[in-house]
């Protein structure tokens, strides 16, 4: 590895464990490239709809999340269609779905 970033599969696993500890339903819908695959989060807010966040890095290389589709809460079918298009462009993507009414996810700390 050419930099000090954690491999994607490692920090994804850490988030899975944290969500499990919090009793929040979470699933890896699609595994991407283990070392450096980018992640898309599908935040299923149940009857409120879904939001999609795409992983990005700032100028210092720090992980941050970009709200796709202007951060709007959308029907699940629209979220799935967006994710399907993204995966068709980048086959190394990870897709993680989290069910939480308020849109919480464990990846704010990474």
Backbone as a chain_set.jsonl record, in Angstrom:
{"seq": "XXXXXXXXXXXXXXXXXXXXXXXXXXXXXXXXXXXXXXXXXXXXXXXXXXXXXXXXXXXXXXXXXXXXXXXXXXXXXXXXXXXXXXXXXXXXXXXXXXXXXXXXXXXXXX", "coords": {"N": [[0.843, -1.176, 0.0], [0.551, 2.222, -0.813], [0.112, 4.419, 0.792], [-0.949, 5.617, 4.066], [-3.557, 4.844, 4.525], [-6.26, 2.888, 5.78], [-7.112, -0.388, 4.635], [-10.017, -0.81, 2.616], [-11.737, -3.027, 3.157], [-11.144, -3.533, 5.814], [-11.926, -1.207, 7.346], [-14.601, -1.186, 6.669], [-15.466, -3.567, 7.843], [-15.075, -2.889, 10.539], [-17.036, -0.914, 10.88], [-19.315, -2.47, 10.431], [-19.275, -4.062, 12.671], [-19.591, -2.137, 14.704], [-22.183, -1.147, 14.119], [-23.625, -3.484, 14.527], [-23.179, -3.818, 17.271], [-24.71, -1.697, 18.133], [-27.183, -2.582, 17.547], [-28.233, -2.009, 15.023], [-29.586, -2.604, 11.903], [-27.553, -3.703, 9.269], [-25.94, -4.232, 6.157], [-23.637, -5.653, 3.88], [-24.109, -5.135, 0.706], [-22.829, -5.33, -1.653], [-19.601, -6.369, -2.354], [-16.617, -4.685, -2.934], [-13.461, -3.728, -4.317], [-10.886, -4.884, -2.283], [-8.665, -3.512, -1.062], [-8.724, -0.717, -1.811], [-11.263, 0.054, -2.641], [-14.026, 2.181, -3.358], [-16.777, 3.393, -1.381], [-20.318, 3.224, -1.241], [-22.989, 4.372, 0.634], [-26.177, 3.296, 1.44], [-28.689, 4.685, 2.998], [-31.329, 3.595, 4.525], [-34.146, 4.946, 5.563], [-36.456, 3.864, 6.336], [-39.909, 4.356, 6.44], [-39.514, 6.954, 5.694], [-37.99, 7.087, 3.451], [-35.012, 6.842, 1.379], [-31.551, 7.761, 1.603], [-28.564, 8.474, -0.184], [-25.132, 8.163, 0.158], [-21.928, 8.986, -0.987], [-18.611, 7.914, -0.884], [-15.836, 10.04, -0.453], [-12.756, 11.848, -0.567], [-11.07, 14.44, 1.198], [-8.849, 17.254, 0.533], [-6.697, 16.642, 2.127], [-6.771, 13.946, 2.218], [-8.549, 12.824, 3.965], [-11.343, 10.857, 4.884], [-14.619, 11.547, 3.77], [-18.133, 12.166, 3.298], [-20.194, 12.449, 0.513], [-23.28, 13.743, -0.251], [-25.332, 12.112, -2.413], [-27.524, 12.827, -5.19], [-28.374, 15.393, -4.476], [-28.669, 15.166, -1.734], [-31.21, 14.469, -1.163], [-34.088, 12.81, 0.229], [-35.242, 9.882, -1.023], [-37.409, 7.584, -2.875], [-36.945, 4.035, -2.349], [-36.548, 2.52, -4.698], [-35.522, 4.41, -6.498], [-33.106, 5.042, -5.253], [-31.826, 2.549, -5.44], [-31.617, 2.367, -8.24], [-29.87, 4.499, -8.787], [-27.57, 3.573, -7.455], [-27.091, 1.223, -8.897], [-26.389, 2.294, -11.403], [-24.024, 3.613, -10.666], [-22.394, 1.449, -9.894], [-22.177, 0.168, -12.336], [-20.468, 1.879, -13.634], [-18.215, 1.802, -12.02], [-16.797, -0.966, -11.141], [-15.446, -1.661, -8.823], [-16.687, -0.735, -6.575], [-18.007, -0.714, -3.24], [-21.092, -1.505, -1.668], [-23.112, -0.565, 0.904], [-25.82, -1.124, 2.982], [-27.877, 0.432, 5.338], [-30.267, 0.37, 7.863], [-31.95, 2.755, 9.462], [-33.976, 4.909, 11.128], [-33.313, 7.63, 11.575], [-31.159, 7.991, 9.945], [-28.61, 7.353, 10.787], [-25.225, 6.259, 10.651], [-22.316, 4.115, 10.983], [-19.939, 5.092, 9.967], [-18.962, 7.664, 10.237], [-16.786, 8.073, 11.824], [-14.512, 7.161, 10.588]], "CA": [[0.0, 0.0, 0.0], [1.423, 3.371, -0.98], [-0.143, 5.447, 1.801], [-1.279, 5.092, 5.386], [-4.986, 4.566, 4.653], [-6.685, 1.522, 6.083], [-7.797, -1.054, 3.528], [-11.469, -0.658, 2.668], [-12.41, -4.144, 3.824], [-10.914, -3.451, 7.253], [-12.787, -0.228, 8.009], [-15.986, -1.615, 6.483], [-15.713, -4.559, 8.896], [-15.183, -2.187, 11.82], [-18.359, -0.29, 10.906], [-20.309, -3.531, 10.587], [-19.251, -4.468, 14.085], [-20.174, -1.066, 15.509], [-23.63, -1.147, 13.896], [-24.135, -4.671, 15.205], [-23.166, -3.501, 18.705], [-25.799, -0.742, 18.37], [-28.416, -3.233, 17.096], [-28.709, -1.344, 13.818], [-29.454, -3.5, 10.756], [-26.568, -3.268, 8.279], [-25.562, -5.334, 5.27], [-22.796, -5.388, 2.715], [-24.901, -5.564, -0.439], [-21.871, -5.629, -2.718], [-18.199, -6.2, -1.981], [-15.782, -4.124, -3.981], [-12.028, -3.991, -4.232], [-10.558, -5.004, -0.849], [-7.686, -2.534, -0.577], [-8.992, 0.709, -2.018], [-12.564, 0.286, -3.26], [-14.856, 3.27, -2.843], [-17.994, 2.893, -0.73], [-21.59, 3.948, -1.292], [-23.901, 4.017, 1.721], [-27.613, 3.474, 1.223], [-29.296, 4.861, 4.315], [-32.749, 3.334, 4.424], [-34.804, 5.559, 6.705], [-37.74, 3.174, 6.435], [-41.016, 5.042, 5.786], [-39.074, 8.29, 5.271], [-37.273, 6.964, 2.187], [-33.582, 6.521, 1.432], [-30.533, 8.721, 1.18], [-27.371, 7.803, -0.677], [-23.897, 8.9, 0.4], [-20.8, 8.443, -1.722], [-17.328, 8.184, -0.238], [-14.888, 10.925, -1.114], [-11.66, 12.259, 0.311], [-10.758, 15.86, 1.076], [-7.503, 17.522, 0.019], [-5.721, 15.999, 3.013], [-6.964, 12.502, 2.148], [-9.471, 12.384, 5.012], [-12.623, 10.359, 4.403], [-15.839, 12.307, 4.005], [-19.276, 11.622, 2.571], [-20.873, 13.375, -0.383], [-24.676, 13.322, -0.419], [-25.754, 11.965, -3.807], [-28.881, 13.271, -5.519], [-28.603, 16.622, -3.694], [-28.975, 14.842, -0.346], [-32.655, 14.278, -1.02], [-34.645, 11.529, 0.636], [-35.913, 9.403, -2.235], [-37.921, 6.21, -2.759], [-35.9, 3.019, -2.399], [-36.287, 2.122, -6.09], [-34.644, 5.426, -7.088], [-31.786, 4.846, -4.647], [-31.261, 1.349, -6.05], [-31.266, 2.681, -9.631], [-28.658, 5.325, -8.73], [-26.463, 2.695, -7.07], [-26.83, 0.324, -10.028], [-25.635, 3.073, -12.406], [-22.679, 3.85, -10.134], [-21.656, 0.186, -9.955], [-21.863, -0.13, -13.737], [-19.321, 2.726, -13.995], [-17.06, 1.457, -11.199], [-17.033, -2.306, -10.591], [-14.732, -1.84, -7.558], [-17.482, -0.128, -5.502], [-18.704, -1.423, -2.17], [-22.4, -0.94, -1.362], [-23.528, -0.942, 2.255], [-27.154, -0.626, 3.313], [-28.118, 0.574, 6.771], [-31.641, 0.755, 8.191], [-32.043, 3.558, 10.687], [-34.96, 5.967, 10.865], [-32.684, 8.956, 11.583], [-30.07, 8.033, 8.971], [-27.301, 7.131, 11.438], [-24.326, 5.211, 10.134], [-21.118, 4.022, 11.821], [-18.723, 5.442, 9.233], [-18.552, 9.048, 10.473], [-15.535, 8.124, 12.585], [-13.383, 6.651, 9.82]], "C": [[0.886, 1.236, 0.0], [1.18, 4.481, 0.031], [-0.603, 4.785, 3.093], [-2.77, 4.806, 5.571], [-5.238, 3.1, 4.988], [-7.316, 0.899, 4.842], [-9.312, -0.952, 3.712], [-12.138, -1.79, 3.428], [-12.24, -4.103, 5.338], [-11.844, -2.437, 7.914], [-14.261, -0.511, 7.774], [-16.351, -2.611, 7.58], [-15.877, -3.9, 10.264], [-16.55, -1.512, 11.956], [-19.473, -1.305, 11.068], [-20.416, -3.945, 12.049], [-19.906, -3.413, 14.977], [-21.692, -1.02, 15.345], [-24.277, -2.335, 14.599], [-24.212, -4.437, 16.715], [-24.313, -2.561, 19.083], [-27.168, -1.314, 17.98], [-29.069, -2.522, 15.914], [-28.51, -2.311, 12.649], [-28.516, -2.911, 9.695], [-26.187, -4.472, 7.434], [-24.619, -4.83, 4.188], [-23.547, -5.992, 1.537], [-23.983, -5.983, -1.58], [-20.463, -5.376, -2.202], [-17.428, -5.693, -3.184], [-14.33, -4.529, -3.796], [-11.584, -3.88, -2.778], [-9.663, -3.895, -0.327], [-8.189, -1.101, -0.654], [-10.319, 0.992, -2.697], [-13.31, 1.422, -2.572], [-16.164, 2.688, -2.327], [-19.167, 3.828, -0.997], [-22.424, 3.438, -0.129], [-25.329, 4.287, 1.278], [-28.236, 3.508, 2.61], [-30.806, 4.738, 4.17], [-33.411, 3.844, 5.698], [-36.257, 5.097, 6.812], [-38.838, 3.98, 5.751], [-40.667, 6.462, 5.328], [-38.367, 8.27, 3.921], [-35.801, 6.679, 2.422], [-32.743, 7.737, 1.061], [-29.318, 7.92, 0.748], [-26.178, 8.721, -0.447], [-22.769, 8.199, -0.344], [-19.509, 8.861, -1.031], [-16.489, 9.113, -1.114], [-13.777, 11.229, -0.124], [-11.401, 13.74, 0.104], [-9.317, 16.029, 0.597], [-6.407, 16.89, 0.86], [-5.852, 14.477, 3.012], [-7.913, 11.947, 3.19], [-10.816, 11.99, 4.402], [-13.746, 11.329, 4.739], [-16.93, 11.711, 3.116], [-19.961, 12.714, 1.782], [-22.302, 12.891, -0.565], [-25.053, 13.297, -1.9], [-27.171, 12.501, -3.97], [-29.298, 14.459, -4.66], [-28.992, 16.354, -2.248], [-30.441, 14.567, -0.088], [-32.982, 12.887, -0.488], [-35.533, 11.07, -0.521], [-36.498, 8.018, -1.999], [-36.786, 5.198, -2.956], [-35.556, 2.61, -3.828], [-35.353, 3.123, -6.784], [-33.225, 5.303, -6.535], [-31.094, 3.643, -5.273], [-30.827, 1.6, -7.484], [-29.992, 3.518, -9.688], [-27.434, 4.446, -8.444], [-26.099, 1.75, -8.221], [-26.035, 1.047, -11.129], [-24.199, 3.305, -11.944], [-21.822, 2.592, -10.223], [-21.298, -0.162, -11.402], [-20.681, 0.701, -14.231], [-18.059, 2.328, -13.253], [-17.292, 0.094, -10.537], [-16.301, -2.578, -9.274], [-15.493, -1.285, -6.354], [-17.991, -1.149, -4.49], [-20.063, -0.742, -1.995], [-22.832, -1.487, -0.006], [-24.882, -0.31, 2.528], [-27.351, -0.659, 4.817], [-29.558, 1.018, 6.969], [-31.644, 1.478, 9.529], [-32.928, 4.761, 10.373], [-34.336, 7.36, 10.773], [-31.51, 9.076, 10.608], [-28.676, 7.881, 9.567], [-26.509, 6.092, 10.67], [-23.018, 5.241, 10.926], [-19.848, 4.548, 11.161], [-18.333, 6.909, 9.353], [-17.172, 9.127, 11.121], [-14.313, 7.711, 11.777], [-12.87, 7.682, 8.85]], "O": [[1.87, 1.291, 0.737], [1.984, 5.409, 0.114], [-0.643, 3.559, 3.202], [-3.199, 4.546, 6.695], [-4.523, 2.205, 4.537], [-7.986, 1.593, 4.077], [-9.816, -1.004, 4.834], [-13.013, -1.545, 4.258], [-13.103, -4.589, 6.069], [-12.482, -2.746, 8.921], [-15.097, -0.12, 8.588], [-17.423, -2.513, 8.178], [-16.725, -4.311, 11.055], [-17.151, -1.539, 13.03], [-20.462, -1.047, 11.755], [-21.508, -4.148, 12.581], [-20.673, -3.739, 15.883], [-22.413, -0.87, 16.332], [-25.347, -2.207, 15.194], [-25.192, -4.812, 17.358], [-24.826, -2.614, 20.201], [-28.184, -0.625, 18.07], [-30.294, -2.443, 15.817], [-27.398, -2.787, 12.423], [-28.674, -1.762, 9.281], [-26.118, -5.595, 7.932], [-24.781, -3.732, 3.656], [-23.612, -7.213, 1.39], [-24.31, -6.871, -2.367], [-20.167, -4.303, -1.677], [-17.565, -6.199, -4.298], [-14.027, -5.555, -3.186], [-11.877, -2.885, -2.115], [-9.899, -3.389, 0.77], [-8.095, -0.352, 0.319], [-10.493, 2.064, -3.275], [-13.227, 1.592, -1.356], [-16.606, 1.629, -2.774], [-19.029, 5.051, -0.982], [-22.554, 2.231, 0.076], [-25.648, 5.376, 0.8], [-28.302, 2.494, 3.303], [-31.475, 5.678, 3.739], [-33.26, 3.258, 6.77], [-37.139, 5.809, 7.293], [-38.709, 4.269, 4.562], [-41.464, 7.097, 4.637], [-38.166, 9.321, 3.311], [-35.394, 6.32, 3.526], [-33.173, 8.613, 0.311], [-29.071, 6.824, 1.252], [-26.204, 9.898, -0.806], [-22.669, 6.973, -0.331], [-19.342, 10.017, -0.644], [-16.445, 8.983, -2.337], [-13.884, 10.881, 1.052], [-11.495, 14.246, -1.014], [-8.645, 15.045, 0.289], [-5.311, 16.63, 0.363], [-5.122, 13.793, 3.729], [-8.072, 10.731, 3.297], [-11.354, 12.678, 3.534], [-13.815, 11.863, 5.846], [-16.658, 10.848, 2.281], [-20.272, 13.779, 2.317], [-22.522, 11.756, -0.987], [-25.089, 14.337, -2.558], [-27.92, 12.612, -3.0], [-30.429, 14.525, -4.178], [-29.583, 17.216, -1.598], [-30.869, 14.446, 1.06], [-32.254, 11.923, -0.722], [-36.45, 11.777, -0.94], [-36.131, 7.345, -1.035], [-35.801, 5.475, -3.641], [-34.387, 2.376, -4.136], [-34.491, 2.726, -7.568], [-32.253, 5.445, -7.278], [-29.909, 3.707, -5.601], [-29.783, 1.105, -7.908], [-29.13, 3.281, -10.534], [-26.402, 4.563, -9.105], [-24.919, 1.514, -8.48], [-25.116, 0.472, -11.713], [-23.264, 3.205, -12.739], [-20.649, 2.667, -10.587], [-20.233, -0.724, -11.66], [-19.967, 0.282, -15.143], [-16.954, 2.487, -13.774], [-17.921, 0.02, -9.481], [-16.513, -3.627, -8.666], [-14.998, -1.354, -5.229], [-18.351, -2.276, -4.832], [-20.168, 0.473, -2.159], [-22.906, -2.697, 0.203], [-25.07, 0.89, 2.33], [-27.034, -1.646, 5.482], [-30.017, 1.949, 6.307], [-31.378, 0.892, 10.579], [-32.645, 5.531, 9.455], [-34.784, 8.184, 9.976], [-30.933, 10.154, 10.466], [-27.68, 8.235, 8.935], [-27.075, 5.155, 10.107], [-22.652, 6.278, 11.479], [-18.773, 4.453, 11.753], [-17.446, 7.359, 8.628], [-16.473, 10.131, 10.983], [-13.186, 7.893, 12.236], [-11.916, 7.42, 8.118]]}, "num_chains": 1, "name": "protein.A"}
